[in-house]
Amino acid sequence: MITAASGPQRPARGRRPWRVRRAVLASVGGTAVAMLALSACGSSPASSSAGAGSAGSASGNGQGTVTVAYVPSPAFEPLFVAMQDGYFTQQHLDVRLTEVSSDQRATTLAATNKAQVALAGFSAGMFNEIHQGSGLKVVGSMAEEAPGTPANALVGAESLYKSGKVTGPASLAGEKIAVDGGAGSAGAYLVAKALAPYHVSLSQVTLVNVSSSQMASALRAGTVAAAYMTAPYLGSAVSAGDARVLAAEPAGVATTGVIYGGAFASTPEAQQFFDALAEAAGQLQGVAPSFPANLSLVAQATGESLSVLEKEPQSDFDPGLAPSASLLNDMQSVFLSGRELSYGSLISTASYVDGALSASIG
């Protein structure tokens, strides 16, 4: 892990305060019942009353407004850097961030054009919405698992490992596994891929929807035998003696990405937004995601402790944020075999995966 003493700080470029509009939604696409605006780098909180609006609509400063629904996660570090360093402003965009509690909520907001962009994990719900004609487009990838110490992994309860009941993925048949989002989530797909080499299918385990922050407690209490954990919770659970890594996520896999609503995908702002996001990704190559300045942005945007983030393995980002059609096709296949989809045959990736924005980065 790169610390302040072992790596250079990220150069400050066009640094400016940015705001996050946190919305606690009563239901998908429902009314926001609480809103809190935050600003970066110790600035005083600033309020924002803007709604989702329409892509390209004029904000008070003449810029096109783009609303982004996202789950607070280190996986979306390019978004936080692009906001902080003014890359969206350089593209004449006024970007508003709406924090939601789940990947599916973010995707649904984009599917119903209540947000123009969703940064979220790919899910069975996303594929179902595509099949229903929502017009959603997967245009980019986000964090990839980096080689080395895993940031994401299937873990077993340490107590069950010591007792000999859970010693590896093969021993999980018949057991409960905690997954953030439950069946049909990106985590469920990763569980399926971790179990497959050991000839254990999702039909042989019970997936339990447990938030990432509560997984360590569930393992400790014995309510689940295993969990698919992500940074920063994974490292903390292993260090505390609650979890034992059974299978790490393969390097290079990106199950989170950039999803455009159908109405936004065909606008000029679609490329401008992507260019800004990719410019930030270009600044996050090598060890840069672990620079203290970048981790401070992640801590602020996610609410995670900086001291915890500093101990976690970093993620990699494709410099062009190119989407992977093969990965998405494999995910769809897993969800289809698990009967999580509302249809019976694979949708062609050509109908919903668009790599043109990545290929046309300005």
N, C-alpha and C positions, 0 to 999 in steps of 0.2 A: 504494500500500500504506500502510495506517495504521500508524504507529509510536508509540512511547511519547510522543514529543514532539508528535505531531500529532492525537491523539485521546484522549478520556477513558478512564480505566480502567473496566472493568465493575464496577458496584457489588457489593460483597461481600454475599451474602444467605445466611444460614444455612450458612455455609461449614463443611464437615466433612470429615474424611478419608474417602476411599473406596478400595475395594480392587478390583484386577483379578486375576482368576484366570486365568493363562496356561496353556493346556493344549496340549501338543504331541501330536497324535493320530497313532497308528500307522496308523489307517485311519478312514474315515468312521464316526463313532459308536463308535470303538474306545476302548481303555483309555488314559487319560492317563498318559504316561510321564514327564512333567516338569511341575511346578507351581511357579509363583513368584507370590507375592502382593506387590502394590505399594501404596503409599499416596501421597496427593498432598501437594503443598506442603511437601516436605521432611520429612514425618513418617517415623518409623521403619517399615520394612516390617512388615506384619501378615499372619499366616497365615490361610488359610481352607480348611477341609476339607469344605465343603458340596458335595454333588453337585447334579445338575440338579433333582431333586425334582419335585414336582407343583405347579402353580399353586395358590396359596391355602393350601399346606401351612404349618403354623406353624413359624416360625423361633424361635430362642431368645428373641426379644423380642416374640413374639406377632404379628409382621407376616407377611403372605403372602409367600412366596418365589417369585421369578421369575428364571429363568436366561436370559441373553441371549447368544447366540453371535454374534460379530462379527469382521470383518476389520479390523485396525488401520488406519484411514484418516481423514484430515481430513473426509471426507464425512459422518462420523457425529458431528460436533461437538455437536449437541444432546444426545446421549447422555452425553458427558463433562461438559457443563454441568449436566445434570439430576442426575448423580451427585454432583458437587462441591457444588452448591447445595442439596442435600437435597430436591429436588422429589419423588423417589420415596418418601422417608420421610414426607413430608407426605401422601402418598396411602396410607400404611400398607403399603408394600411394601418387602420386603428383596430388592434386586436384586443378583444375582451375575453378573459378566461373565466369559465364557469366550472367550478369543481363539483364533481358528483361522486357518489359512493360506490359505484360499480361500473364495470366495463359495459354491461348491457344498457345501463341508463345513458351513458355517453353515446353509444351507437344509436339508440332509439331517438335521441335528440337530433342527431344528424339525419336519420332516416325520415324524420317528420319535418325536416328543415327548420327546427327550432334552434339548431346550431348549424353552422356551415361545415365545421370540422369536428371530428372526434379523434382523440388520441387515447387508444384503449387496447385491451387485449382482444384478439379475434375469438369469437364465440359461436356456438350453435345458433344463438339468437340472431347474430349478424347474418349468417347464411340464410336463416328463415326469412329475414326481412328482405334480403336480396331476391330470394325466390318469389316473394310476394309483390315484387315490382317496385321496391322503394327507390331504385336507382343508385344505391350506395356504390361507391367506388373505393377500392383499396389502392391507394396511390403511393404508399411508402412504408418503410419499416422503421422501427425504433430500436431499442436496446437489443443487442445480441449477447449471448453468453460468451465471455472471454475465456481463453485457455487458462489453465491453472486452477487455483482455489475456486470452487463453484460459488456463484452468487445465488443460484437457484438449485434446489435438489429435493428428491424424495427422501424423507427421513423417517426413522422409526423411533418410538418412545425408548429412551435410554433404559428405563426400568425393564421393559420387555426384552431389550437386547441382552441385558445382563442375566435375565432369567432364562434366556435361550428360546423364548417364544417367537421373537421376531429377530432373525439374524440376517435377513436379506429380502429382496423383492419377492422371491419365490415363496417365502413364508407368510406373505400377506393375503393369500387366498382366504376368503371368508371373513376378513377383517374390515374395520372401518377406517377410512382414510379421509383426513380433513383436506378440503380444497376450497380456496377462496373463490366463491361463485358457484361451487357445486358442479353437478353434472352439466356438461355442455359448455364449460368455461375453458379458457386457454390452459388453466392448471389441470383440468381433467384430461385434456389432450396430452399434456406432458406426463401425467401419471400413466396413461395408456402406453406411451412410448417407453417409459422406464420399466414397465411390467412385461412388455412384449417379449424381450429376449429370454425371459424366464417362464414363458408359456402361461402367463396369468393374464386374463382379459378383464376389462372393466365389469363385465357381467359377473365376475367371481368375487368382486369386492363391493363394498358399500361406500359411496362417496358422500361425505357430510359437508354441507356448506358452513364453513367456519371462517371468519375474517382473519386475515394474516396476523393481526395484533393479538388474537386470542388463541392461536394455534399452540403456543408453548404451554399455556394453561391447560388446554385440552389434552395434550400429551402427558403432562404431569399428573392430571387427574385420572387418566386412564379411560376417558370417554372415547378416545380414538387410539388406534394402534400406530398410526403413521400419519404423515402430513406432507403435502407439497409446499415447501416453504421458500420464500424469496427474501432477498436482502431488503432491509437490514435485520429482519427477524430471524433469518436462518443462523447467522453468526452468533447472535445473542443466545438463541436456544441451545446451540451446540456448546458454547462457552459455559453456559449455566448448568450443563449436565442434564438437560431435558430431552435432547434429541441426538440421534446418531445418523450420519449420512449413510444412506443405503445405495443411492444412485444419483449421480450428478447430471445436470442438464448438459447435453452435448454442446460443445463450442460452436458458435456460428448460428445458432437457432434464434430467431426473432419472432416470438408469438404476439408481440404488440406492434402497433403500427399507426399509420395516418389514414383515416377514413373520411372521405368527402361525402357530403350530402349530394344528391343528384342534381339539385338546382345550382349548387355552387361549382360543381365539377366542370361545367362548361363556360364559366366566366373567366375574364382576364385575370381576376384576382387569384384564381386557383394556382396559376403558375407563380405569381408574385409571392404568395404565401409559402409555396413550396421552396422557392429560391431562398427566402429568408431562413427557413428551417434548415435547409441543406447548408447554408453558409455557417450556421451555428454548429452543425454536425462536423463540418470541415475543421472547426476550431477544437473539436473534441477527439482528435486522433491520438493514438499512442497512449501515453499516461495522462493526457490532459483531463479526462473526466475526473481524475482524482486530485487535481490541483485544488488547494484550499479555497480559492476564490469561487471555483465552480461548485464545490461541495457546499459552500455557504448558500449559494442560490438554491440548491436542491433542498437543503435543510429548511430554508425559509418557505419554499413552495410546498413542501410535503409535511412540515411540522415535525420532522424527525430530528433527533439530536445530532449536532455536528460531530460530537465525539464518537457517536455510534457509527455514523457514516464514514468517518476517517478509518475505521477498522475493517470496513467491508470491502470485498473484491469489487473491482470496477466492472462496468459493462463496456462493450465495444459498440461503435456506431459505424455503419457503412457510410462513407463520405458522401455518397449520392442518395442515401436513404432509399435505395431501390427495393421495391417489394419483391417477394419470392412467390411466384405462381406455384411452384412445385410444393412448397411448404403449405400454402393455403389449400391446395388440392388434397394433400395428405390429411390435413386437419378435417376437411370436409368429409373425407372417407371414414375417418375415425368416428366422427359424430354420426355419420350415416349408419355405420355398423352398430353403434350404441343406441340407435333409435332416438336420437335427440333432435332429428330434423323432421320437418313437417312434410317432406317429399321423399320420393323413393329412388331417385337416380341423381348422379353428380351433375351439378351445374358447371358448364364450361368456364374455366378461369378467364377466358377471353371476354366474357360478358361483365366481369366485375373487377378484374385486376388491370390497372392502368399504369404501366411503367413509363409512359411518355413524358410525364413531368420530370421524373428523375433524369431521363435521357436528354431533356431540354433545359437543364439548369443553366441560368444565365450568368 
